[in-house]
């Protein structure tokens, strides 16, 4: 049968449409981590819930819950109308408080794993993280390192840890709707200008400002302390002082591991805290230049304990640092991922547990990244250096 001109035109149009569709499929961008709260969490049906098996058998959980409840109580007094984003849903502060109160009551009864699982499925809703766009979250770890130091410069103690300088200005995004995120700088001639970079500070930009908190014996240890956010400084008399995050210079965070990969010093799959430290120790002549490629700089203060972003102590193995722009601060969560089998091994084993969203980090951005606080000691140091493991994350909310 011969085609009419109209049929030829329709056939040609169909070919063009199909060709365009196939091309679009070939060039469709891959899934990406969520950068907004609306996209970060999705409620899942009971059929998609995890087993809720906790490898720590409740240890430390009530302490972590209590610390978040302290923060929420303060928030209720100062900002009772606060809501929290669970995906596209905005949840009142009191619902989050009720979630923690009910979960704490369940845990206090020390139910069997099966009984707890049934109660959670009956009484709670679960919101799974979008992760990398396919539901997979990259889990890393951080810990409380110990450094050698002194309160005054002298002998081997020449590297300063700085307190937040008096001229540091922080413009809070919550106070200025037109500002997307906090802006940090200092005022010069009536203008807010960027604060000095790491390289500037290394060259003495803070000298004479009285900003030295204490002094340690290793620039490399001081750098890794910034990444962890808190640490212990062991003084010459054997006593110790906890130092914790007090602010930053507002400059862009750049990963030193990525810089070493760019230089060809390490392969991407080799990058860990251990490998970065080993390379920098083996190349002392390049250490300062490599560290300076990260312009971000952290300030510290003395504290009685390691303090997280909520202003309450973090709990080993129960605190996570997550992106507060996409996840609900203070939220109860459950994770599944892997960690080293012991204090020296790189071999990983799976685990799962309940955690509280109590901290933040300069490199912890989007729905695809979460950092687990591991406490102190040899195991924590090994795990913090080696964990770069895929996993899954859910936030829980009382029905």
C-alpha positions as a LaTeX table, in Angstrom:
\begin{tabular}{lrrr}
\hline
Residue & $x$ (\AA) & $y$ (\AA) & $z$ (\AA) \\
\hline
Unk1 & 0.00 & 0.00 & 0.00 \\
Unk2 & 1.35 & 3.37 & $-1.01$ \\
Unk3 & 1.60 & 6.07 & 1.71 \\
Unk4 & 0.02 & 9.45 & 1.23 \\
Unk5 & 2.15 & 12.61 & 1.77 \\
Unk6 & 0.45 & 13.07 & 5.15 \\
Unk7 & 1.42 & 9.53 & 6.19 \\
Unk8 & 5.03 & 10.17 & 5.14 \\
Unk9 & 5.08 & 13.36 & 7.20 \\
Unk10 & 3.63 & 11.61 & 10.25 \\
Unk11 & 6.14 & 8.76 & 9.94 \\
Unk12 & 9.04 & 11.20 & 9.68 \\
Unk13 & 7.78 & 13.10 & 12.70 \\
Unk14 & 7.51 & 9.86 & 14.68 \\
Unk15 & 11.10 & 8.94 & 13.79 \\
Unk16 & 12.27 & 12.36 & 14.95 \\
Unk17 & 10.39 & 12.04 & 18.25 \\
Unk18 & 11.77 & 8.55 & 18.91 \\
Unk19 & 15.30 & 9.65 & 18.01 \\
Unk20 & 15.07 & 12.61 & 20.36 \\
Unk21 & 13.69 & 10.40 & 23.14 \\
Unk22 & 16.52 & 7.89 & 22.72 \\
Unk23 & 19.09 & 10.67 & 22.73 \\
Unk24 & 17.57 & 12.11 & 25.88 \\
Unk25 & 17.79 & 8.69 & 27.54 \\
Unk26 & 21.43 & 8.34 & 26.53 \\
Unk27 & 22.33 & 11.78 & 27.85 \\
Unk28 & 20.03 & 11.97 & 30.89 \\
Unk29 & 22.03 & 13.15 & 33.91 \\
Unk30 & 22.66 & 10.49 & 36.56 \\
Unk31 & 20.80 & 10.74 & 39.87 \\
Unk32 & 22.38 & 13.25 & 42.25 \\
Unk33 & 22.29 & 13.86 & 46.02 \\
Unk34 & 19.49 & 16.09 & 47.25 \\
Unk35 & 20.48 & 19.66 & 48.05 \\
Unk36 & 17.09 & 20.74 & 49.37 \\
Unk37 & 15.07 & 19.42 & 52.29 \\
Unk38 & 12.06 & 18.63 & 50.08 \\
Unk39 & 14.11 & 16.12 & 48.08 \\
Unk40 & 16.24 & 14.67 & 50.88 \\
Unk41 & 13.75 & 12.36 & 52.63 \\
Unk42 & 10.91 & 10.19 & 51.38 \\
Unk43 & 8.44 & 8.34 & 53.60 \\
Unk44 & 8.58 & 4.60 & 52.98 \\
Unk45 & 5.85 & 1.98 & 53.45 \\
Unk46 & 6.16 & $-0.78$ & 56.08 \\
Unk47 & 7.38 & $-3.19$ & 53.40 \\
Unk48 & 10.54 & $-1.06$ & 52.95 \\
Unk49 & 11.43 & $-0.66$ & 56.63 \\
Unk50 & 14.77 & $-1.97$ & 57.92 \\
Unk51 & 15.06 & $-4.67$ & 60.57 \\
Unk52 & 15.92 & $-2.05$ & 63.25 \\
Unk53 & 18.65 & $-4.26$ & 64.73 \\
Unk54 & 20.97 & $-2.25$ & 67.00 \\
Unk55 & 24.50 & $-3.64$ & 67.30 \\
Unk56 & 25.12 & $-1.75$ & 70.56 \\
Unk57 & 22.06 & $-3.15$ & 72.36 \\
Unk58 & 20.89 & 0.30 & 73.59 \\
Unk59 & 24.28 & 1.35 & 75.04 \\
Unk60 & 24.62 & 5.15 & 75.07 \\
Unk61 & 21.26 & 5.65 & 73.41 \\
Unk62 & 19.40 & 7.16 & 76.36 \\
Unk63 & 22.26 & 9.62 & 76.98 \\
Unk64 & 22.12 & 10.76 & 73.36 \\
Unk65 & 18.34 & 11.12 & 73.45 \\
Unk66 & 18.51 & 13.12 & 76.68 \\
Unk67 & 21.04 & 15.53 & 75.20 \\
Unk68 & 18.85 & 16.21 & 72.19 \\
Unk69 & 15.85 & 16.66 & 74.48 \\
Unk70 & 17.83 & 19.31 & 76.36 \\
Unk71 & 18.41 & 21.17 & 73.09 \\
Unk72 & 14.76 & 20.86 & 72.06 \\
Unk73 & 13.62 & 22.19 & 75.44 \\
Unk74 & 15.81 & 25.27 & 74.96 \\
Unk75 & 14.41 & 25.69 & 71.47 \\
Unk76 & 10.84 & 25.39 & 72.75 \\
Unk77 & 11.52 & 28.31 & 75.09 \\
Unk78 & 13.20 & 30.52 & 72.49 \\
Unk79 & 11.47 & 29.54 & 69.23 \\
Unk80 & 8.30 & 27.53 & 69.96 \\
Unk81 & 7.05 & 27.88 & 66.39 \\
Unk82 & 10.08 & 26.12 & 64.89 \\
Unk83 & 9.32 & 23.37 & 62.39 \\
Unk84 & 11.56 & 20.65 & 60.97 \\
Unk85 & 11.66 & 19.39 & 57.40 \\
Unk86 & 11.05 & 15.69 & 56.94 \\
Unk87 & 11.13 & 15.72 & 53.17 \\
Unk88 & 8.27 & 17.91 & 51.97 \\
Unk89 & 6.54 & 17.72 & 55.33 \\
Unk90 & 7.06 & 20.46 & 57.94 \\
Unk91 & 6.84 & 18.95 & 61.41 \\
Unk92 & 6.16 & 21.04 & 64.56 \\
Unk93 & 8.81 & 21.06 & 67.27 \\
Unk94 & 6.46 & 19.37 & 69.74 \\
Unk95 & 6.03 & 16.38 & 67.42 \\
Unk96 & 9.81 & 15.91 & 67.35 \\
Unk97 & 9.89 & 16.13 & 71.16 \\
Unk98 & 7.09 & 13.58 & 71.39 \\
Unk99 & 9.02 & 11.29 & 69.04 \\
Unk100 & 12.06 & 11.26 & 71.32 \\
Unk101 & 10.00 & 10.93 & 74.49 \\
Unk102 & 8.13 & 7.91 & 73.17 \\
Unk103 & 11.27 & 6.27 & 71.80 \\
Unk104 & 13.10 & 6.85 & 75.11 \\
Unk105 & 10.22 & 5.16 & 76.95 \\
Unk106 & 10.40 & 2.18 & 74.60 \\
Unk107 & 14.16 & 1.85 & 75.07 \\
Unk108 & 13.92 & 2.19 & 78.87 \\
Unk109 & 11.82 & $-0.98$ & 78.97 \\
Unk110 & 14.66 & $-2.88$ & 77.25 \\
Unk111 & 12.38 & $-4.72$ & 74.82 \\
Unk112 & 13.57 & $-7.63$ & 72.73 \\
Unk113 & 14.64 & $-6.72$ & 69.19 \\
Unk114 & 11.43 & $-8.23$ & 67.82 \\
Unk115 & 9.25 & $-6.31$ & 70.29 \\
Unk116 & 11.00 & $-3.02$ & 69.54 \\
Unk117 & 10.73 & $-3.62$ & 65.81 \\
Unk118 & 6.99 & $-4.25$ & 66.07 \\
Unk119 & 6.45 & $-1.14$ & 68.21 \\
Unk120 & 8.37 & 1.02 & 65.75 \\
Unk121 & 6.43 & $-0.28$ & 62.77 \\
Unk122 & 3.16 & 0.30 & 64.60 \\
Unk123 & 3.83 & 3.72 & 66.14 \\
Unk124 & 6.44 & 5.43 & 63.96 \\
Unk125 & 6.86 & 6.61 & 60.39 \\
Unk126 & 10.17 & 6.19 & 58.56 \\
Unk127 & 11.69 & 8.59 & 56.01 \\
Unk128 & 14.55 & 7.24 & 53.93 \\
Unk129 & 17.39 & 9.46 & 52.75 \\
Unk130 & 17.69 & 10.05 & 49.03 \\
Unk131 & 21.42 & 9.56 & 49.50 \\
Unk132 & 23.28 & 9.83 & 46.21 \\
Unk133 & 19.98 & 9.94 & 44.33 \\
Unk134 & 19.69 & 6.16 & 44.41 \\
Unk135 & 19.26 & 5.83 & 48.18 \\
Unk136 & 22.91 & 5.13 & 49.02 \\
Unk137 & 24.59 & 7.32 & 51.65 \\
Unk138 & 28.37 & 7.62 & 52.02 \\
Unk139 & 29.26 & 7.14 & 55.71 \\
Unk140 & 32.50 & 8.40 & 57.18 \\
Unk141 & 33.64 & 8.62 & 60.80 \\
Unk142 & 35.20 & 11.22 & 63.09 \\
Unk143 & 36.73 & 10.95 & 66.54 \\
Unk144 & 38.31 & 12.78 & 69.50 \\
Unk145 & 42.08 & 12.94 & 68.88 \\
Unk146 & 44.69 & 13.64 & 71.56 \\
Unk147 & 47.41 & 16.24 & 70.95 \\
Unk148 & 50.44 & 17.29 & 73.00 \\
Unk149 & 50.39 & 20.95 & 73.94 \\
Unk150 & 50.83 & 23.79 & 76.41 \\
Unk151 & 48.96 & 26.93 & 77.40 \\
Unk152 & 51.96 & 29.13 & 76.54 \\
Unk153 & 54.31 & 29.00 & 73.57 \\
Unk154 & 57.66 & 27.42 & 74.35 \\
Unk155 & 59.91 & 24.47 & 73.57 \\
Unk156 & 58.23 & 22.08 & 71.12 \\
Unk157 & 54.86 & 23.83 & 71.46 \\
Unk158 & 54.97 & 26.40 & 68.67 \\
Unk159 & 51.78 & 25.80 & 66.66 \\
Unk160 & 48.83 & 27.88 & 67.90 \\
Unk161 & 45.23 & 26.77 & 68.14 \\
Unk162 & 43.18 & 29.96 & 67.86 \\
Unk163 & 40.04 & 31.06 & 69.62 \\
Unk164 & 37.48 & 32.99 & 67.56 \\
Unk165 & 39.05 & 36.46 & 67.12 \\
Unk166 & 37.19 & 39.52 & 68.36 \\
Unk167 & 36.92 & 40.94 & 64.83 \\
Unk168 & 35.23 & 37.83 & 63.42 \\
Unk169 & 31.74 & 38.74 & 62.17 \\
Unk170 & 29.08 & 36.12 & 61.39 \\
Unk171 & 25.99 & 37.15 & 59.43 \\
Unk172 & 23.34 & 34.53 & 60.18 \\
Unk173 & 21.24 & 33.49 & 57.20 \\
Unk174 & 18.20 & 33.05 & 59.45 \\
Unk175 & 18.30 & 36.80 & 60.19 \\
Unk176 & 18.51 & 37.81 & 56.52 \\
Unk177 & 16.02 & 36.04 & 54.20 \\
Unk178 & 17.95 & 37.23 & 51.14 \\
Unk179 & 21.09 & 35.37 & 52.31 \\
Unk180 & 21.25 & 31.67 & 51.42 \\
Unk181 & 23.81 & 30.69 & 54.06 \\
Unk182 & 25.83 & 32.23 & 56.88 \\
Unk183 & 28.44 & 34.78 & 55.78 \\
Unk184 & 31.66 & 35.15 & 57.77 \\
Unk185 & 34.15 & 37.99 & 57.53 \\
Unk186 & 35.43 & 41.12 & 59.25 \\
Unk187 & 34.65 & 44.80 & 58.91 \\
Unk188 & 37.14 & 47.10 & 57.18 \\
Unk189 & 36.24 & 50.75 & 56.57 \\
Unk190 & 32.57 & 50.01 & 57.04 \\
Unk191 & 32.52 & 47.04 & 54.65 \\
Unk192 & 32.29 & 43.33 & 55.42 \\
Unk193 & 35.25 & 41.63 & 53.76 \\
Unk194 & 36.37 & 37.97 & 53.69 \\
Unk195 & 38.30 & 36.73 & 56.71 \\
Unk196 & 41.95 & 35.68 & 56.18 \\
Unk197 & 42.54 & 32.25 & 54.67 \\
Unk198 & 44.50 & 29.39 & 56.21 \\
Unk199 & 47.58 & 30.53 & 54.28 \\
Unk200 & 47.13 & 34.09 & 55.56 \\
Unk201 & 46.82 & 32.84 & 59.14 \\
Unk202 & 49.92 & 30.65 & 58.74 \\
Unk203 & 51.79 & 33.80 & 57.65 \\
Unk204 & 50.73 & 35.60 & 60.84 \\
Unk205 & 47.42 & 37.31 & 60.03 \\
Unk206 & 46.22 & 36.75 & 63.61 \\
Unk207 & 49.45 & 37.76 & 65.34 \\
Unk208 & 48.91 & 40.46 & 67.95 \\
Unk209 & 45.16 & 39.84 & 68.24 \\
Unk210 & 45.43 & 37.76 & 71.43 \\
Unk211 & 43.60 & 34.91 & 69.69 \\
Unk212 & 45.94 & 32.08 & 70.75 \\
Unk213 & 44.05 & 29.52 & 72.85 \\
Unk214 & 46.98 & 27.13 & 73.37 \\
Unk215 & 49.96 & 25.73 & 71.49 \\
Unk216 & 50.65 & 22.21 & 70.18 \\
Unk217 & 53.75 & 20.47 & 68.86 \\
Unk218 & 52.52 & 19.50 & 65.39 \\
Unk219 & 51.00 & 21.54 & 62.57 \\
Unk220 & 49.74 & 18.32 & 61.04 \\
Unk221 & 47.98 & 17.25 & 64.24 \\
Unk222 & 46.43 & 20.72 & 64.48 \\
Unk223 & 45.14 & 20.40 & 60.92 \\
Unk224 & 43.53 & 17.01 & 61.53 \\
Unk225 & 42.02 & 18.37 & 64.76 \\
Unk226 & 40.13 & 20.89 & 62.63 \\
Unk227 & 38.65 & 18.07 & 60.58 \\
Unk228 & 37.48 & 16.23 & 63.71 \\
Unk229 & 36.08 & 19.38 & 65.33 \\
Unk230 & 37.05 & 18.51 & 68.92 \\
Unk231 & 40.02 & 16.98 & 70.69 \\
Unk232 & 42.02 & 16.65 & 73.88 \\
Unk233 & 45.22 & 18.65 & 74.46 \\
Unk234 & 47.51 & 16.81 & 76.90 \\
Unk235 & 49.53 & 19.38 & 78.87 \\
Unk236 & 53.11 & 18.90 & 80.14 \\
Unk237 & 51.90 & 18.25 & 83.71 \\
Unk238 & 49.75 & 15.37 & 82.51 \\
Unk239 & 46.41 & 17.15 & 82.79 \\
Unk240 & 44.17 & 17.49 & 79.76 \\
Unk241 & 41.93 & 20.16 & 78.29 \\
Unk242 & 39.13 & 19.47 & 75.84 \\
Unk243 & 39.02 & 21.86 & 72.89 \\
Unk244 & 35.94 & 22.06 & 70.71 \\
Unk245 & 34.71 & 23.91 & 67.63 \\
Unk246 & 34.06 & 27.63 & 68.15 \\
Unk247 & 33.67 & 28.87 & 64.58 \\
Unk248 & 35.48 & 29.12 & 61.26 \\
Unk249 & 36.85 & 31.76 & 58.94 \\
Unk250 & 34.09 & 31.29 & 56.36 \\
Unk251 & 36.43 & 30.35 & 53.55 \\
Unk252 & 35.63 & 27.45 & 51.20 \\
Unk253 & 36.47 & 23.97 & 52.49 \\
Unk254 & 38.72 & 22.00 & 50.11 \\
Unk255 & 39.68 & 18.37 & 50.77 \\
Unk256 & 43.42 & 17.81 & 51.03 \\
Unk257 & 42.95 & 14.21 & 49.89 \\
Unk258 & 41.50 & 15.45 & 46.62 \\
Unk259 & 44.50 & 17.76 & 46.21 \\
Unk260 & 46.91 & 14.85 & 46.65 \\
Unk261 & 44.98 & 12.88 & 44.04 \\
Unk262 & 45.16 & 15.87 & 41.68 \\
Unk263 & 48.93 & 16.01 & 42.16 \\
Unk264 & 49.27 & 12.29 & 41.47 \\
Unk265 & 50.57 & 11.65 & 45.00 \\
Unk266 & 47.73 & 9.26 & 45.86 \\
Unk267 & 45.18 & 7.28 & 43.89 \\
Unk268 & 41.58 & 8.08 & 44.69 \\
Unk269 & 40.94 & 4.62 & 46.12 \\
Unk270 & 43.94 & 5.02 & 48.45 \\
Unk271 & 42.74 & 8.19 & 50.16 \\
Unk272 & 42.22 & 7.89 & 53.91 \\
Unk273 & 43.28 & 9.87 & 56.94 \\
Unk274 & 46.12 & 7.38 & 57.41 \\
Unk275 & 47.39 & 7.67 & 53.84 \\
Unk276 & 47.16 & 11.48 & 53.82 \\
Unk277 & 49.07 & 11.71 & 57.10 \\
Unk278 & 51.72 & 9.25 & 55.93 \\
Unk279 & 52.31 & 11.15 & 52.68 \\
Unk280 & 52.55 & 14.53 & 54.41 \\
Unk281 & 54.97 & 13.16 & 57.01 \\
Unk282 & 57.10 & 11.68 & 54.24 \\
Unk283 & 57.16 & 15.00 & 52.35 \\
Unk284 & 57.65 & 17.68 & 55.04 \\
Unk285 & 58.89 & 20.18 & 52.47 \\
Unk286 & 55.47 & 20.11 & 50.78 \\
Unk287 & 53.32 & 19.91 & 53.89 \\
Unk288 & 52.61 & 23.62 & 54.34 \\
Unk289 & 51.78 & 24.16 & 50.66 \\
Unk290 & 49.41 & 21.20 & 50.56 \\
Unk291 & 47.59 & 22.22 & 53.74 \\
Unk292 & 47.25 & 25.77 & 52.40 \\
Unk293 & 45.14 & 24.48 & 49.48 \\
Unk294 & 42.30 & 24.22 & 52.00 \\
Unk295 & 41.54 & 27.90 & 52.78 \\
Unk296 & 39.03 & 27.00 & 55.51 \\
Unk297 & 40.28 & 27.41 & 59.09 \\
Unk298 & 38.61 & 26.36 & 62.36 \\
Unk299 & 38.65 & 28.21 & 65.69 \\
Unk300 & 38.39 & 26.45 & 69.07 \\
Unk301 & 37.41 & 27.01 & 72.68 \\
Unk302 & 37.92 & 25.07 & 75.88 \\
Unk303 & 35.01 & 22.91 & 77.01 \\
Unk304 & 34.18 & 20.22 & 79.55 \\
Unk305 & 33.24 & 17.79 & 76.78 \\
Unk306 & 33.18 & 17.50 & 73.00 \\
Unk307 & 30.27 & 19.70 & 71.91 \\
Unk308 & 28.30 & 19.28 & 68.71 \\
Unk309 & 26.37 & 21.70 & 66.53 \\
Unk310 & 23.35 & 21.58 & 68.87 \\
Unk311 & 25.46 & 22.99 & 71.71 \\
Unk312 & 25.22 & 19.74 & 73.69 \\
Unk313 & 27.84 & 16.99 & 74.16 \\
Unk314 & 28.14 & 14.47 & 71.36 \\
Unk315 & 27.76 & 10.79 & 72.24 \\
Unk316 & 30.26 & 8.20 & 70.97 \\
Unk317 & 28.70 & 5.83 & 68.42 \\
Unk318 & 25.31 & 7.59 & 68.70 \\
Unk319 & 25.88 & 11.06 & 67.23 \\
Unk320 & 25.86 & 11.73 & 63.51 \\
Unk321 & 26.88 & 14.89 & 61.71 \\
Unk322 & 24.59 & 15.67 & 58.77 \\
Unk323 & 23.65 & 18.59 & 56.55 \\
Unk324 & 21.17 & 20.72 & 58.49 \\
Unk325 & 19.94 & 22.26 & 55.23 \\
Unk326 & 18.40 & 18.98 & 54.12 \\
Unk327 & 17.96 & 16.84 & 57.27 \\
Unk328 & 16.06 & 17.64 & 60.51 \\
Unk329 & 18.50 & 18.72 & 63.24 \\
Unk330 & 18.00 & 16.72 & 66.42 \\
Unk331 & 16.14 & 13.98 & 64.59 \\
Unk332 & 16.10 & 10.32 & 65.61 \\
Unk333 & 17.59 & 8.17 & 62.85 \\
Unk334 & 18.64 & 4.63 & 62.02 \\
Unk335 & 21.62 & 3.70 & 59.86 \\
Unk336 & 23.06 & 0.66 & 58.13 \\
Unk337 & 26.67 & 0.66 & 56.91 \\
Unk338 & 30.11 & $-0.90$ & 57.61 \\
Unk339 & 33.03 & $-0.29$ & 59.99 \\
Unk340 & 36.48 & $-1.82$ & 60.65 \\
Unk341 & 36.55 & $-5.10$ & 62.54 \\
Unk342 & 39.21 & $-3.89$ & 65.02 \\
Unk343 & 41.65 & $-1.10$ & 65.91 \\
Unk344 & 44.23 & $-1.95$ & 63.24 \\
Unk345 & 42.32 & $-3.58$ & 60.39 \\
Unk346 & 41.06 & $-2.16$ & 57.12 \\
Unk347 & 38.61 & $-5.08$ & 56.81 \\
Unk348 & 35.01 & $-3.95$ & 57.19 \\
Unk349 & 31.95 & $-5.62$ & 58.69 \\
Unk350 & 28.30 & $-4.53$ & 58.48 \\
Unk351 & 26.46 & $-2.96$ & 61.39 \\
Unk352 & 23.29 & $-0.99$ & 62.09 \\
Unk353 & 22.11 & 1.19 & 64.97 \\
Unk354 & 19.95 & 4.07 & 66.14 \\
Unk355 & 21.60 & 7.50 & 66.11 \\
Unk356 & 20.76 & 11.15 & 66.80 \\
Unk357 & 21.40 & 13.99 & 64.36 \\
Unk358 & 23.42 & 16.24 & 66.69 \\
Unk359 & 26.33 & 17.66 & 64.72 \\
Unk360 & 27.48 & 19.19 & 61.44 \\
Unk361 & 30.69 & 19.38 & 59.43 \\
Unk362 & 32.28 & 21.53 & 56.75 \\
Unk363 & 32.50 & 18.62 & 54.30 \\
Unk364 & 29.14 & 17.07 & 55.23 \\
Unk365 & 26.84 & 18.38 & 52.51 \\
Unk366 & 23.70 & 17.10 & 50.74 \\
Unk367 & 21.70 & 13.95 & 51.43 \\
Unk368 & 24.59 & 11.78 & 50.27 \\
Unk369 & 26.98 & 12.27 & 53.23 \\
Unk370 & 26.83 & 11.43 & 56.94 \\
Unk371 & 29.62 & 11.39 & 59.55 \\
Unk372 & 29.42 & 9.07 & 62.60 \\
Unk373 & 31.08 & 10.20 & 65.85 \\
Unk374 & 33.23 & 7.35 & 67.17 \\
Unk375 & 34.60 & 8.70 & 70.46 \\
Unk376 & 38.29 & 8.38 & 71.37 \\
Unk377 & 41.00 & 5.73 & 71.46 \\
Unk378 & 42.81 & 3.47 & 68.95 \\
Unk379 & 39.67 & 1.91 & 67.47 \\
Unk380 & 38.02 & 5.29 & 66.96 \\
Unk381 & 41.15 & 6.66 & 65.28 \\
Unk382 & 41.42 & 3.69 & 62.92 \\
Unk383 & 37.73 & 3.71 & 62.03 \\
Unk384 & 37.61 & 7.48 & 61.51 \\
Unk385 & 40.51 & 7.24 & 59.09 \\
Unk386 & 39.20 & 4.31 & 57.09 \\
Unk387 & 35.41 & 4.61 & 56.94 \\
Unk388 & 34.16 & 5.63 & 53.49 \\
Unk389 & 31.37 & 3.09 & 53.32 \\
Unk390 & 28.04 & 2.95 & 51.49 \\
Unk391 & 24.91 & 2.54 & 53.53 \\
Unk392 & 21.34 & 3.60 & 54.14 \\
Unk393 & 19.72 & 6.10 & 56.49 \\
Unk394 & 16.20 & 6.60 & 57.82 \\
Unk395 & 14.72 & 9.31 & 60.06 \\
Unk396 & 11.91 & 8.25 & 62.41 \\
Unk397 & 8.86 & 10.25 & 63.44 \\
Unk398 & 6.02 & 9.40 & 65.81 \\
Unk399 & 2.69 & 8.92 & 64.04 \\
\hline
\end{tabular}
